[in-house]
Amino acid sequence: MSTSTPTLVAARSRAHGPAAALWHAVEVHRPAAEVDAACELALCGALARVDVDQPWPPAAPDVCPACATA
């Protein structure tokens, strides 16, 4: 049995009410292309849409504080 190293990919949450959309970290255990544009559970517990074109951590000011420590 082979084990793969988990990879962190960037994912964007939706703006909800007064909260702004943020970038989150999602841990994937399969090729990132398989989860591109899928809604996944971020490390902080938020649901966010994976964007494999955006590196983690993103060079953006709107990163989830909980995910930024990952």
C-alpha positions as CSV (number, residue, x, y, z in Angstrom):
1,M,0.0,0.0,0.0
2,S,1.5,3.3,-1.0
3,T,0.8,6.5,0.9
4,S,0.7,9.9,-0.8
5,T,1.7,13.1,0.8
6,P,-1.2,15.5,1.2
7,T,-1.0,18.7,-0.7
8,L,-2.5,22.0,0.2
9,V,-4.4,23.8,-2.6
10,A,-6.1,27.2,-2.6
11,A,-9.9,27.4,-2.5
12,R,-12.2,30.4,-2.5
13,S,-15.3,30.7,-0.2
14,R,-18.4,32.6,-1.2
15,A,-19.2,35.9,0.4
16,H,-22.1,35.4,2.8
17,G,-24.0,38.3,4.3
18,P,-21.5,40.8,5.7
19,A,-18.6,38.4,5.5
20,A,-16.2,38.7,2.5
21,A,-15.1,35.8,0.3
22,L,-11.7,34.5,1.6
23,W,-9.0,32.2,0.3
24,H,-8.8,28.9,2.3
25,A,-6.4,25.9,2.4
26,V,-7.8,22.5,1.4
27,E,-5.8,19.4,1.9
28,V,-6.1,16.9,-1.0
29,H,-4.9,13.3,-1.1
30,R,-5.4,12.9,-4.8
31,P,-4.3,14.8,-7.9
32,A,-5.4,18.5,-7.6
33,A,-6.9,18.3,-11.1
34,E,-9.5,15.9,-9.8
35,V,-10.8,18.4,-7.4
36,D,-10.5,21.6,-9.5
37,A,-13.6,23.7,-9.1
38,A,-15.1,21.2,-6.6
39,C,-16.4,22.4,-3.2
40,E,-14.3,20.9,-0.5
41,L,-13.9,21.3,3.3
42,A,-11.1,23.7,4.1
43,L,-8.7,23.2,7.0
44,C,-10.7,25.8,9.1
45,G,-14.0,23.9,8.4
46,A,-15.4,26.3,5.7
47,L,-16.7,25.1,2.4
48,A,-14.7,26.5,-0.5
49,R,-14.3,26.0,-4.2
50,V,-10.9,24.6,-5.2
51,D,-8.9,26.7,-7.7
52,V,-5.8,24.8,-8.8
53,D,-4.6,27.9,-10.8
54,Q,-4.1,29.8,-7.5
55,P,-1.0,28.7,-5.5
56,W,-1.2,28.1,-1.7
57,P,-0.6,30.3,0.1
58,P,-2.0,33.0,-2.3
59,A,-0.4,36.3,-2.6
60,A,-3.6,38.1,-1.6
61,P,-4.7,40.1,1.4
62,D,-8.0,38.2,1.9
63,V,-6.7,34.9,3.3
64,C,-8.5,33.0,6.1
65,P,-6.5,33.6,9.3
66,A,-7.0,30.1,10.5
67,C,-5.9,28.6,7.2
68,A,-2.9,31.0,6.9
69,T,-1.2,29.2,9.7
70,A,-1.3,25.9,7.9
